[in-house]
Amino acid sequence: KEYNLTFSVGDGKNGCHGSMMVEAFAAKSTLKVPFQSVGKGQYKTVSFKFTAISARTRLTFFSSFYHTKIDDYGALCGPVLDNVKAVTAKF
């Protein structure tokens, strides 16, 4: 079956600034989602279609970029992932 994977990528409204990237993997499909954080809790929602390759198909998310806060170099920052949905695609 074909599915539509939807999710939101953003920042934690914690003052982290800079480039972030989330990669989503579903079956044999991949989507790279860049996000430019200004540390104010902003986000964007993306989606893509994939075809399941077995009775169980793994969904994997990977954060490619990490950085630190401007005022605290010991605090790692990365993207926030939310509202993950995989639904059967309508034809």
mmCIF file as gemmi writes it, N, C-alpha and C atoms, coordinates in Angstrom:
data_model
loop_
_atom_site.group_PDB
_atom_site.id
_atom_site.type_symbol
_atom_site.label_atom_id
_atom_site.label_alt_id
_atom_site.label_comp_id
_atom_site.label_asym_id
_atom_site.label_entity_id
_atom_site.label_seq_id
_atom_site.pdbx_PDB_ins_code
_atom_site.Cartn_x
_atom_site.Cartn_y
_atom_site.Cartn_z
_atom_site.occupancy
_atom_site.B_iso_or_equiv
_atom_site.pdbx_formal_charge
_atom_site.auth_seq_id
_atom_site.auth_asym_id
_atom_site.pdbx_PDB_model_num
ATOM 1 N N . LYS Axp A 1 ? 0.827 -1.186 0 1 0 ? 1 A 1
ATOM 2 C CA . LYS Axp A 1 ? 0 0 0 1 0 ? 1 A 1
ATOM 3 C C . LYS Axp A 1 ? 0.867 1.244 0 1 0 ? 1 A 1
ATOM 4 N N . GLU Axp A 2 ? 0.263 2.316 -0.499 1 0 ? 2 A 1
ATOM 5 C CA . GLU Axp A 2 ? 0.945 3.605 -0.492 1 0 ? 2 A 1
ATOM 6 C C . GLU Axp A 2 ? 0.439 4.428 0.699 1 0 ? 2 A 1
ATOM 7 N N . TYR Axp A 3 ? 1.369 5.127 1.358 1 0 ? 3 A 1
ATOM 8 C CA . TYR Axp A 3 ? 1.046 5.922 2.544 1 0 ? 3 A 1
ATOM 9 C C . TYR Axp A 3 ? 1.549 7.345 2.384 1 0 ? 3 A 1
ATOM 10 N N . ASN Axp A 4 ? 0.952 8.235 3.138 1 0 ? 4 A 1
ATOM 11 C CA . ASN Axp A 4 ? 1.403 9.617 3.208 1 0 ? 4 A 1
ATOM 12 C C . ASN Axp A 4 ? 1.926 9.851 4.633 1 0 ? 4 A 1
ATOM 13 N N . LEU Axp A 5 ? 3.191 10.227 4.756 1 0 ? 5 A 1
ATOM 14 C CA . LEU Axp A 5 ? 3.817 10.503 6.046 1 0 ? 5 A 1
ATOM 15 C C . LEU Axp A 5 ? 3.881 12.015 6.215 1 0 ? 5 A 1
ATOM 16 N N . THR Axp A 6 ? 3.319 12.513 7.305 1 0 ? 6 A 1
ATOM 17 C CA . THR Axp A 6 ? 3.296 13.938 7.612 1 0 ? 6 A 1
ATOM 18 C C . THR Axp A 6 ? 3.905 14.146 8.989 1 0 ? 6 A 1
ATOM 19 N N . PHE Axp A 7 ? 4.708 15.216 9.141 1 0 ? 7 A 1
ATOM 20 C CA . PHE Axp A 7 ? 5.282 15.543 10.445 1 0 ? 7 A 1
ATOM 21 C C . PHE Axp A 7 ? 5.706 17.001 10.476 1 0 ? 7 A 1
ATOM 22 N N . SER Axp A 8 ? 5.891 17.521 11.685 1 0 ? 8 A 1
ATOM 23 C CA . SER Axp A 8 ? 6.326 18.902 11.871 1 0 ? 8 A 1
ATOM 24 C C . SER Axp A 8 ? 7.74 18.92 12.416 1 0 ? 8 A 1
ATOM 25 N N . VAL Axp A 9 ? 8.556 19.866 11.918 1 0 ? 9 A 1
ATOM 26 C CA . VAL Axp A 9 ? 9.929 20.083 12.373 1 0 ? 9 A 1
ATOM 27 C C . VAL Axp A 9 ? 10.013 21.519 12.862 1 0 ? 9 A 1
ATOM 28 N N . GLY Axp A 10 ? 10.593 21.706 14.039 1 0 ? 10 A 1
ATOM 29 C CA . GLY Axp A 10 ? 10.718 23.055 14.58 1 0 ? 10 A 1
ATOM 30 C C . GLY Axp A 10 ? 11.794 23.14 15.641 1 0 ? 10 A 1
ATOM 31 N N . ASP Axp A 11 ? 11.744 24.229 16.407 1 0 ? 11 A 1
ATOM 32 C CA . ASP Axp A 11 ? 12.686 24.378 17.517 1 0 ? 11 A 1
ATOM 33 C C . ASP Axp A 11 ? 11.909 24.404 18.831 1 0 ? 11 A 1
ATOM 34 N N . GLY Axp A 12 ? 12.616 24.234 19.929 1 0 ? 12 A 1
ATOM 35 C CA . GLY Axp A 12 ? 11.986 24.116 21.236 1 0 ? 12 A 1
ATOM 36 C C . GLY Axp A 12 ? 11.723 25.422 21.942 1 0 ? 12 A 1
ATOM 37 N N . LYS Axp A 13 ? 11.76 26.54 21.227 1 0 ? 13 A 1
ATOM 38 C CA . LYS Axp A 13 ? 11.552 27.868 21.823 1 0 ? 13 A 1
ATOM 39 C C . LYS Axp A 13 ? 12.486 28.067 23.013 1 0 ? 13 A 1
ATOM 40 N N . ASN Axp A 14 ? 13.749 27.666 22.791 1 0 ? 14 A 1
ATOM 41 C CA . ASN Axp A 14 ? 14.719 27.698 23.884 1 0 ? 14 A 1
ATOM 42 C C . ASN Axp A 14 ? 15.949 28.537 23.549 1 0 ? 14 A 1
ATOM 43 N N . GLY Axp A 15 ? 15.828 29.415 22.58 1 0 ? 15 A 1
ATOM 44 C CA . GLY Axp A 15 ? 16.93 30.304 22.255 1 0 ? 15 A 1
ATOM 45 C C . GLY Axp A 15 ? 17.989 29.712 21.34 1 0 ? 15 A 1
ATOM 46 N N . CYS Axp A 16 ? 17.77 28.523 20.82 1 0 ? 16 A 1
ATOM 47 C CA . CYS Axp A 16 ? 18.741 27.918 19.909 1 0 ? 16 A 1
ATOM 48 C C . CYS Axp A 16 ? 18.574 28.51 18.518 1 0 ? 16 A 1
ATOM 49 N N . HIS Axp A 17 ? 19.69 28.93 17.921 1 0 ? 17 A 1
ATOM 50 C CA . HIS Axp A 17 ? 19.685 29.533 16.597 1 0 ? 17 A 1
ATOM 51 C C . HIS Axp A 17 ? 20.541 28.704 15.657 1 0 ? 17 A 1
ATOM 52 N N . GLY Axp A 18 ? 20.175 28.678 14.396 1 0 ? 18 A 1
ATOM 53 C CA . GLY Axp A 18 ? 21.028 28.048 13.397 1 0 ? 18 A 1
ATOM 54 C C . GLY Axp A 18 ? 20.319 27.041 12.523 1 0 ? 18 A 1
ATOM 55 N N . SER Axp A 19 ? 21.101 26.43 11.651 1 0 ? 19 A 1
ATOM 56 C CA . SER Axp A 19 ? 20.588 25.447 10.7 1 0 ? 19 A 1
ATOM 57 C C . SER Axp A 19 ? 20.36 24.106 11.376 1 0 ? 19 A 1
ATOM 58 N N . MET Axp A 20 ? 19.219 23.524 11.087 1 0 ? 20 A 1
ATOM 59 C CA . MET Axp A 20 ? 18.888 22.186 11.571 1 0 ? 20 A 1
ATOM 60 C C . MET Axp A 20 ? 18.418 21.368 10.379 1 0 ? 20 A 1
ATOM 61 N N . MET Axp A 21 ? 18.5 20.046 10.507 1 0 ? 21 A 1
ATOM 62 C CA . MET Axp A 21 ? 18.061 19.169 9.415 1 0 ? 21 A 1
ATOM 63 C C . MET Axp A 21 ? 17.513 17.882 10.024 1 0 ? 21 A 1
ATOM 64 N N . VAL Axp A 22 ? 16.346 17.473 9.551 1 0 ? 22 A 1
ATOM 65 C CA . VAL Axp A 22 ? 15.776 16.177 9.908 1 0 ? 22 A 1
ATOM 66 C C . VAL Axp A 22 ? 15.665 15.371 8.632 1 0 ? 22 A 1
ATOM 67 N N . GLU Axp A 23 ? 16.12 14.126 8.69 1 0 ? 23 A 1
ATOM 68 C CA . GLU Axp A 23 ? 15.945 13.207 7.573 1 0 ? 23 A 1
ATOM 69 C C . GLU Axp A 23 ? 14.919 12.162 7.987 1 0 ? 23 A 1
ATOM 70 N N . ALA Axp A 24 ? 13.947 11.905 7.112 1 0 ? 24 A 1
ATOM 71 C CA . ALA Axp A 24 ? 12.923 10.901 7.363 1 0 ? 24 A 1
ATOM 72 C C . ALA Axp A 24 ? 13.111 9.764 6.37 1 0 ? 24 A 1
ATOM 73 N N . PHE Axp A 25 ? 13.057 8.546 6.883 1 0 ? 25 A 1
ATOM 74 C CA . PHE Axp A 25 ? 13.204 7.349 6.059 1 0 ? 25 A 1
ATOM 75 C C . PHE Axp A 25 ? 11.959 6.484 6.251 1 0 ? 25 A 1
ATOM 76 N N . ALA Axp A 26 ? 11.341 6.073 5.16 1 0 ? 26 A 1
ATOM 77 C CA . ALA Axp A 26 ? 10.182 5.202 5.196 1 0 ? 26 A 1
ATOM 78 C C . ALA Axp A 26 ? 10.298 4.245 4.018 1 0 ? 26 A 1
ATOM 79 N N . ALA Axp A 27 ? 10.466 2.959 4.322 1 0 ? 27 A 1
ATOM 80 C CA . ALA Axp A 27 ? 10.682 1.942 3.278 1 0 ? 27 A 1
ATOM 81 C C . ALA Axp A 27 ? 11.902 2.357 2.456 1 0 ? 27 A 1
ATOM 82 N N . LYS Axp A 28 ? 11.741 2.581 1.149 1 0 ? 28 A 1
ATOM 83 C CA . LYS Axp A 28 ? 12.864 2.976 0.295 1 0 ? 28 A 1
ATOM 84 C C . LYS Axp A 28 ? 12.865 4.466 -0.025 1 0 ? 28 A 1
ATOM 85 N N . SER Axp A 29 ? 12.032 5.232 0.663 1 0 ? 29 A 1
ATOM 86 C CA . SER Axp A 29 ? 11.914 6.669 0.422 1 0 ? 29 A 1
ATOM 87 C C . SER Axp A 29 ? 12.634 7.467 1.496 1 0 ? 29 A 1
ATOM 88 N N . THR Axp A 30 ? 13.157 8.628 1.098 1 0 ? 30 A 1
ATOM 89 C CA . THR Axp A 30 ? 13.872 9.514 2.017 1 0 ? 30 A 1
ATOM 90 C C . THR Axp A 30 ? 13.456 10.951 1.749 1 0 ? 30 A 1
ATOM 91 N N . LEU Axp A 31 ? 13.348 11.729 2.823 1 0 ? 31 A 1
ATOM 92 C CA . LEU Axp A 31 ? 13.073 13.155 2.695 1 0 ? 31 A 1
ATOM 93 C C . LEU Axp A 31 ? 13.992 13.9 3.644 1 0 ? 31 A 1
ATOM 94 N N . LYS Axp A 32 ? 14.696 14.918 3.137 1 0 ? 32 A 1
ATOM 95 C CA . LYS Axp A 32 ? 15.535 15.781 3.972 1 0 ? 32 A 1
ATOM 96 C C . LYS Axp A 32 ? 14.793 17.097 4.17 1 0 ? 32 A 1
ATOM 97 N N . VAL Axp A 33 ? 14.655 17.499 5.447 1 0 ? 33 A 1
ATOM 98 C CA . VAL Axp A 33 ? 13.909 18.708 5.777 1 0 ? 33 A 1
ATOM 99 C C . VAL Axp A 33 ? 14.825 19.695 6.488 1 0 ? 33 A 1
ATOM 100 N N . PRO Axp A 34 ? 15.293 20.729 5.788 1 0 ? 34 A 1
ATOM 101 C CA . PRO Axp A 34 ? 16.09 21.755 6.445 1 0 ? 34 A 1
ATOM 102 C C . PRO Axp A 34 ? 15.185 22.7 7.241 1 0 ? 34 A 1
ATOM 103 N N . PHE Axp A 35 ? 15.708 23.219 8.349 1 0 ? 35 A 1
ATOM 104 C CA . PHE Axp A 35 ? 14.954 24.165 9.168 1 0 ? 35 A 1
ATOM 105 C C . PHE Axp A 35 ? 15.921 25.182 9.742 1 0 ? 35 A 1
ATOM 106 N N . GLN Axp A 36 ? 15.64 26.443 9.522 1 0 ? 36 A 1
ATOM 107 C CA . GLN Axp A 36 ? 16.485 27.516 10.049 1 0 ? 36 A 1
ATOM 108 C C . GLN Axp A 36 ? 15.842 28.024 11.333 1 0 ? 36 A 1
ATOM 109 N N . SER Axp A 37 ? 16.46 27.732 12.478 1 0 ? 37 A 1
ATOM 110 C CA . SER Axp A 37 ? 15.898 28.091 13.773 1 0 ? 37 A 1
ATOM 111 C C . SER Axp A 37 ? 16.319 29.493 14.198 1 0 ? 37 A 1
ATOM 112 N N . VAL Axp A 38 ? 15.359 30.229 14.739 1 0 ? 38 A 1
ATOM 113 C CA . VAL Axp A 38 ? 15.647 31.508 15.381 1 0 ? 38 A 1
ATOM 114 C C . VAL Axp A 38 ? 15.31 31.437 16.868 1 0 ? 38 A 1
ATOM 115 N N . GLY Axp A 39 ? 15.006 30.213 17.359 1 0 ? 39 A 1
ATOM 116 C CA . GLY Axp A 39 ? 14.802 29.972 18.784 1 0 ? 39 A 1
ATOM 117 C C . GLY Axp A 39 ? 13.506 30.478 19.358 1 0 ? 39 A 1
ATOM 118 N N . LYS Axp A 40 ? 12.476 30.669 18.526 1 0 ? 40 A 1
ATOM 119 C CA . LYS Axp A 40 ? 11.223 31.246 19.01 1 0 ? 40 A 1
ATOM 120 C C . LYS Axp A 40 ? 10.033 30.297 18.901 1 0 ? 40 A 1
ATOM 121 N N . GLY Axp A 41 ? 10.281 29.015 18.763 1 0 ? 41 A 1
ATOM 122 C CA . GLY Axp A 41 ? 9.196 28.041 18.726 1 0 ? 41 A 1
ATOM 123 C C . GLY Axp A 41 ? 8.513 27.906 17.388 1 0 ? 41 A 1
ATOM 124 N N . GLN Axp A 42 ? 9.17 28.308 16.326 1 0 ? 42 A 1
ATOM 125 C CA . GLN Axp A 42 ? 8.572 28.188 15 1 0 ? 42 A 1
ATOM 126 C C . GLN Axp A 42 ? 8.724 26.753 14.493 1 0 ? 42 A 1
ATOM 127 N N . TYR Axp A 43 ? 7.89 26.395 13.512 1 0 ? 43 A 1
ATOM 128 C CA . TYR Axp A 43 ? 7.95 25.058 12.928 1 0 ? 43 A 1
ATOM 129 C C . TYR Axp A 43 ? 7.398 25.093 11.512 1 0 ? 43 A 1
ATOM 130 N N . LYS Axp A 44 ? 7.633 24.002 10.796 1 0 ? 44 A 1
ATOM 131 C CA . LYS Axp A 44 ? 6.996 23.811 9.496 1 0 ? 44 A 1
ATOM 132 C C . LYS Axp A 44 ? 6.565 22.36 9.392 1 0 ? 44 A 1
ATOM 133 N N . THR Axp A 45 ? 5.492 22.128 8.635 1 0 ? 45 A 1
ATOM 134 C CA . THR Axp A 45 ? 4.949 20.79 8.445 1 0 ? 45 A 1
ATOM 135 C C . THR Axp A 45 ? 5.221 20.345 7.022 1 0 ? 45 A 1
ATOM 136 N N . VAL Axp A 46 ? 5.672 19.103 6.893 1 0 ? 46 A 1
ATOM 137 C CA . VAL Axp A 46 ? 6.003 18.543 5.586 1 0 ? 46 A 1
ATOM 138 C C . VAL Axp A 46 ? 5.339 17.174 5.437 1 0 ? 46 A 1
ATOM 139 N N . SER Axp A 47 ? 5.285 16.69 4.199 1 0 ? 47 A 1
ATOM 140 C CA . SER Axp A 47 ? 4.735 15.355 3.972 1 0 ? 47 A 1
ATOM 141 C C . SER Axp A 47 ? 5.34 14.764 2.701 1 0 ? 47 A 1
ATOM 142 N N . PHE Axp A 48 ? 5.324 13.447 2.652 1 0 ? 48 A 1
ATOM 143 C CA . PHE Axp A 48 ? 5.74 12.746 1.436 1 0 ? 48 A 1
ATOM 144 C C . PHE Axp A 48 ? 5.109 11.371 1.401 1 0 ? 48 A 1
ATOM 145 N N . LYS Axp A 49 ? 4.989 10.824 0.195 1 0 ? 49 A 1
ATOM 146 C CA . LYS Axp A 49 ? 4.384 9.505 0.002 1 0 ? 49 A 1
ATOM 147 C C . LYS Axp A 49 ? 5.462 8.44 -0.067 1 0 ? 49 A 1
ATOM 148 N N . PHE Axp A 50 ? 5.121 7.28 0.465 1 0 ? 50 A 1
ATOM 149 C CA . PHE Axp A 50 ? 6.005 6.121 0.359 1 0 ? 50 A 1
ATOM 150 C C . PHE Axp A 50 ? 5.162 4.879 0.195 1 0 ? 50 A 1
ATOM 151 N N . THR Axp A 51 ? 5.77 3.845 -0.346 1 0 ? 51 A 1
ATOM 152 C CA . THR Axp A 51 ? 5.095 2.563 -0.52 1 0 ? 51 A 1
ATOM 153 C C . THR Axp A 51 ? 5.684 1.562 0.457 1 0 ? 51 A 1
ATOM 154 N N . ALA Axp A 52 ? 4.818 0.951 1.252 1 0 ? 52 A 1
ATOM 155 C CA . ALA Axp A 52 ? 5.263 -0.065 2.208 1 0 ? 52 A 1
ATOM 156 C C . ALA Axp A 52 ? 5.854 -1.246 1.437 1 0 ? 52 A 1
ATOM 157 N N . ILE Axp A 53 ? 6.933 -1.829 1.995 1 0 ? 53 A 1
ATOM 158 C CA . ILE Axp A 53 ? 7.603 -2.929 1.298 1 0 ? 53 A 1
ATOM 159 C C . ILE Axp A 53 ? 7.391 -4.275 1.977 1 0 ? 53 A 1
ATOM 160 N N . SER Axp A 54 ? 6.682 -4.273 3.114 1 0 ? 54 A 1
ATOM 161 C CA . SER Axp A 54 ? 6.366 -5.525 3.805 1 0 ? 54 A 1
ATOM 162 C C . SER Axp A 54 ? 5.187 -5.266 4.739 1 0 ? 54 A 1
ATOM 163 N N . ALA Axp A 55 ? 4.799 -6.299 5.491 1 0 ? 55 A 1
ATOM 164 C CA . ALA Axp A 55 ? 3.682 -6.144 6.42 1 0 ? 55 A 1
ATOM 165 C C . ALA Axp A 55 ? 4.005 -5.105 7.498 1 0 ? 55 A 1
ATOM 166 N N . ARG Axp A 56 ? 5.282 -4.962 7.826 1 0 ? 56 A 1
ATOM 167 C CA . ARG Axp A 56 ? 5.747 -3.936 8.767 1 0 ? 56 A 1
ATOM 168 C C . ARG Axp A 56 ? 6.833 -3.121 8.076 1 0 ? 56 A 1
ATOM 169 N N . THR Axp A 57 ? 6.643 -1.833 8.048 1 0 ? 57 A 1
ATOM 170 C CA . THR Axp A 57 ? 7.627 -0.95 7.433 1 0 ? 57 A 1
ATOM 171 C C . THR Axp A 57 ? 8.098 0.056 8.471 1 0 ? 57 A 1
ATOM 172 N N . ARG Axp A 58 ? 9.391 0.126 8.647 1 0 ? 58 A 1
ATOM 173 C CA . ARG Axp A 58 ? 9.986 0.99 9.674 1 0 ? 58 A 1
ATOM 174 C C . ARG Axp A 58 ? 10.035 2.441 9.197 1 0 ? 58 A 1
ATOM 175 N N . LEU Axp A 59 ? 9.657 3.361 10.1 1 0 ? 59 A 1
ATOM 176 C CA . LEU Axp A 59 ? 9.822 4.791 9.891 1 0 ? 59 A 1
ATOM 177 C C . LEU Axp A 59 ? 10.958 5.246 10.789 1 0 ? 59 A 1
ATOM 178 N N . THR Axp A 60 ? 11.934 5.956 10.224 1 0 ? 60 A 1
ATOM 179 C CA . THR Axp A 60 ? 13.104 6.391 10.991 1 0 ? 60 A 1
ATOM 180 C C . THR Axp A 60 ? 13.329 7.876 10.763 1 0 ? 60 A 1
ATOM 181 N N . PHE Axp A 61 ? 13.661 8.575 11.837 1 0 ? 61 A 1
ATOM 182 C CA . PHE Axp A 61 ? 13.987 9.994 11.764 1 0 ? 61 A 1
ATOM 183 C C . PHE Axp A 61 ? 15.394 10.196 12.298 1 0 ? 61 A 1
ATOM 184 N N . PHE Axp A 62 ? 16.156 11.05 11.614 1 0 ? 62 A 1
ATOM 185 C CA . PHE Axp A 62 ? 17.55 11.286 11.969 1 0 ? 62 A 1
ATOM 186 C C . PHE Axp A 62 ? 17.822 12.789 11.928 1 0 ? 62 A 1
ATOM 187 N N . SER Axp A 63 ? 18.465 13.292 12.969 1 0 ? 63 A 1
ATOM 188 C CA . SER Axp A 63 ? 18.836 14.699 12.997 1 0 ? 63 A 1
ATOM 189 C C . SER Axp A 63 ? 20.27 14.839 12.51 1 0 ? 63 A 1
ATOM 190 N N . SER Axp A 64 ? 20.454 15.575 11.413 1 0 ? 64 A 1
ATOM 191 C CA . SER Axp A 64 ? 21.77 15.694 10.794 1 0 ? 64 A 1
ATOM 192 C C . SER Axp A 64 ? 22.637 16.779 11.421 1 0 ? 64 A 1
ATOM 193 N N . PHE Axp A 65 ? 22.041 17.867 11.889 1 0 ? 65 A 1
ATOM 194 C CA . PHE Axp A 65 ? 22.817 18.993 12.405 1 0 ? 65 A 1
ATOM 195 C C . PHE Axp A 65 ? 22.5 19.241 13.874 1 0 ? 65 A 1
ATOM 196 N N . TYR Axp A 66 ? 23.539 19.382 14.669 1 0 ? 66 A 1
ATOM 197 C CA . TYR Axp A 66 ? 23.414 19.842 16.045 1 0 ? 66 A 1
ATOM 198 C C . TYR Axp A 66 ? 24.319 21.046 16.209 1 0 ? 66 A 1
ATOM 199 N N . HIS Axp A 67 ? 23.977 21.925 17.114 1 0 ? 67 A 1
ATOM 200 C CA . HIS Axp A 67 ? 24.82 23.066 17.423 1 0 ? 67 A 1
ATOM 201 C C . HIS Axp A 67 ? 24.567 23.465 18.865 1 0 ? 67 A 1
ATOM 202 N N . THR Axp A 68 ? 25.146 24.549 19.317 1 0 ? 68 A 1
ATOM 203 C CA . THR Axp A 68 ? 24.994 24.98 20.7 1 0 ? 68 A 1
ATOM 204 C C . THR Axp A 68 ? 24.274 26.324 20.758 1 0 ? 68 A 1
ATOM 205 N N . LYS Axp A 69 ? 23.799 26.662 21.952 1 0 ? 69 A 1
ATOM 206 C CA . LYS Axp A 69 ? 23.169 27.965 22.152 1 0 ? 69 A 1
ATOM 207 C C . LYS Axp A 69 ? 24.213 29.058 22.015 1 0 ? 69 A 1
ATOM 208 N N . ILE Axp A 70 ? 23.77 30.231 21.607 1 0 ? 70 A 1
ATOM 209 C CA . ILE Axp A 70 ? 24.687 31.364 21.449 1 0 ? 70 A 1
ATOM 210 C C . ILE Axp A 70 ? 25.307 31.756 22.788 1 0 ? 70 A 1
ATOM 211 N N . ASP Axp A 71 ? 24.509 31.7 23.862 1 0 ? 71 A 1
ATOM 212 C CA . ASP Axp A 71 ? 25 32.142 25.171 1 0 ? 71 A 1
ATOM 213 C C . ASP Axp A 71 ? 25.446 30.997 26.079 1 0 ? 71 A 1
ATOM 214 N N . ASP Axp A 72 ? 25.387 29.746 25.603 1 0 ? 72 A 1
ATOM 215 C CA . ASP Axp A 72 ? 25.793 28.601 26.422 1 0 ? 72 A 1
ATOM 216 C C . ASP Axp A 72 ? 26.335 27.51 25.499 1 0 ? 72 A 1
ATOM 217 N N . TYR Axp A 73 ? 27.645 27.497 25.309 1 0 ? 73 A 1
ATOM 218 C CA . TYR Axp A 73 ? 28.252 26.543 24.378 1 0 ? 73 A 1
ATOM 219 C C . TYR Axp A 73 ? 28.22 25.103 24.885 1 0 ? 73 A 1
ATOM 220 N N . GLY Axp A 74 ? 27.774 24.881 26.113 1 0 ? 74 A 1
ATOM 221 C CA . GLY Axp A 74 ? 27.651 23.527 26.635 1 0 ? 74 A 1
ATOM 222 C C . GLY Axp A 74 ? 26.282 22.923 26.396 1 0 ? 74 A 1
ATOM 223 N N . ALA Axp A 75 ? 25.33 23.727 25.918 1 0 ? 75 A 1
ATOM 224 C CA . ALA Axp A 75 ? 23.961 23.256 25.702 1 0 ? 75 A 1
ATOM 225 C C . ALA Axp A 75 ? 23.762 22.913 24.227 1 0 ? 75 A 1
ATOM 226 N N . LEU Axp A 76 ? 23.591 21.621 23.938 1 0 ? 76 A 1
ATOM 227 C CA . LEU Axp A 76 ? 23.353 21.196 22.557 1 0 ? 76 A 1
ATOM 228 C C . LEU Axp A 76 ? 21.931 21.513 22.125 1 0 ? 76 A 1
ATOM 229 N N . CYS Axp A 77 ? 21.789 21.885 20.877 1 0 ? 77 A 1
ATOM 230 C CA . CYS Axp A 77 ? 20.484 22.193 20.298 1 0 ? 77 A 1
ATOM 231 C C . CYS Axp A 77 ? 20.245 21.29 19.097 1 0 ? 77 A 1
ATOM 232 N N . GLY Axp A 78 ? 19.012 20.987 18.895 1 0 ? 78 A 1
ATOM 233 C CA . GLY Axp A 78 ? 18.628 20.2 17.737 1 0 ? 78 A 1
ATOM 234 C C . GLY Axp A 78 ? 17.165 20.434 17.439 1 0 ? 78 A 1
ATOM 235 N N . PRO Axp A 79 ? 16.657 19.856 16.377 1 0 ? 79 A 1
ATOM 236 C CA . PRO Axp A 79 ? 15.267 20.081 15.995 1 0 ? 79 A 1
ATOM 237 C C . PRO Axp A 79 ? 14.294 19.306 16.877 1 0 ? 79 A 1
ATOM 238 N N . VAL Axp A 80 ? 13.061 19.792 16.885 1 0 ? 80 A 1
ATOM 239 C CA . VAL Axp A 80 ? 11.955 19.128 17.576 1 0 ? 80 A 1
ATOM 240 C C . VAL Axp A 80 ? 11.065 18.511 16.501 1 0 ? 80 A 1
ATOM 241 N N . LEU Axp A 81 ? 10.635 17.288 16.734 1 0 ? 81 A 1
ATOM 242 C CA . LEU Axp A 81 ? 9.779 16.555 15.803 1 0 ? 81 A 1
ATOM 243 C C . LEU Axp A 81 ? 8.435 16.32 16.489 1 0 ? 81 A 1
ATOM 244 N N . ASP Axp A 82 ? 7.324 16.592 15.786 1 0 ? 82 A 1
ATOM 245 C CA . ASP Axp A 82 ? 6.009 16.454 16.407 1 0 ? 82 A 1
ATOM 246 C C . ASP Axp A 82 ? 4.967 16.133 15.337 1 0 ? 82 A 1
ATOM 247 N N . ASN Axp A 83 ? 3.786 15.743 15.782 1 0 ? 83 A 1
ATOM 248 C CA . ASN Axp A 83 ? 2.632 15.491 14.915 1 0 ? 83 A 1
ATOM 249 C C . ASN Axp A 83 ? 2.922 14.505 13.79 1 0 ? 83 A 1
ATOM 250 N N . VAL Axp A 84 ? 3.568 13.399 14.106 1 0 ? 84 A 1
ATOM 251 C CA . VAL Axp A 84 ? 3.917 12.386 13.097 1 0 ? 84 A 1
ATOM 252 C C . VAL Axp A 84 ? 2.665 11.554 12.783 1 0 ? 84 A 1
ATOM 253 N N . LYS Axp A 85 ? 2.331 11.471 11.494 1 0 ? 85 A 1
ATOM 254 C CA . LYS Axp A 85 ? 1.167 10.694 11.057 1 0 ? 85 A 1
ATOM 255 C C . LYS Axp A 85 ? 1.526 9.931 9.795 1 0 ? 85 A 1
ATOM 256 N N . ALA Axp A 86 ? 1.139 8.678 9.743 1 0 ? 86 A 1
ATOM 257 C CA . ALA Axp A 86 ? 1.252 7.867 8.524 1 0 ? 86 A 1
ATOM 258 C C . ALA Axp A 86 ? -0.146 7.337 8.222 1 0 ? 86 A 1
ATOM 259 N N . VAL Axp A 87 ? -0.719 7.777 7.115 1 0 ? 87 A 1
ATOM 260 C CA . VAL Axp A 87 ? -2.078 7.375 6.749 1 0 ? 87 A 1
ATOM 261 C C . VAL Axp A 87 ? -2.067 6.831 5.32 1 0 ? 87 A 1
ATOM 262 N N . THR Axp A 88 ? -3.005 5.949 5.036 1 0 ? 88 A 1
ATOM 263 C CA . THR Axp A 88 ? -3.123 5.387 3.698 1 0 ? 88 A 1
ATOM 264 C C . THR Axp A 88 ? -3.395 6.506 2.697 1 0 ? 88 A 1
ATOM 265 N N . ALA Axp A 89 ? -2.623 6.53 1.634 1 0 ? 89 A 1
ATOM 266 C CA . ALA Axp A 89 ? -2.779 7.576 0.606 1 0 ? 89 A 1
ATOM 267 C C . ALA Axp A 89 ? -4.052 7.331 -0.184 1 0 ? 89 A 1
ATOM 268 N N . LYS Axp A 90 ? -4.75 8.395 -0.469 1 0 ? 90 A 1
ATOM 269 C CA . LYS Axp A 90 ? -5.965 8.299 -1.258 1 0 ? 90 A 1
ATOM 270 C C . LYS Axp A 90 ? -5.61 8.458 -2.735 1 0 ? 90 A 1
ATOM 271 N N . PHE Axp A 91 ? -6.197 7.638 -3.569 1 0 ? 91 A 1
ATOM 272 C CA . PHE Axp A 91 ? -5.92 7.687 -5.018 1 0 ? 91 A 1
ATOM 273 C C . PHE Axp A 91 ? -6.969 8.482 -5.744 1 0 ? 91 A 1
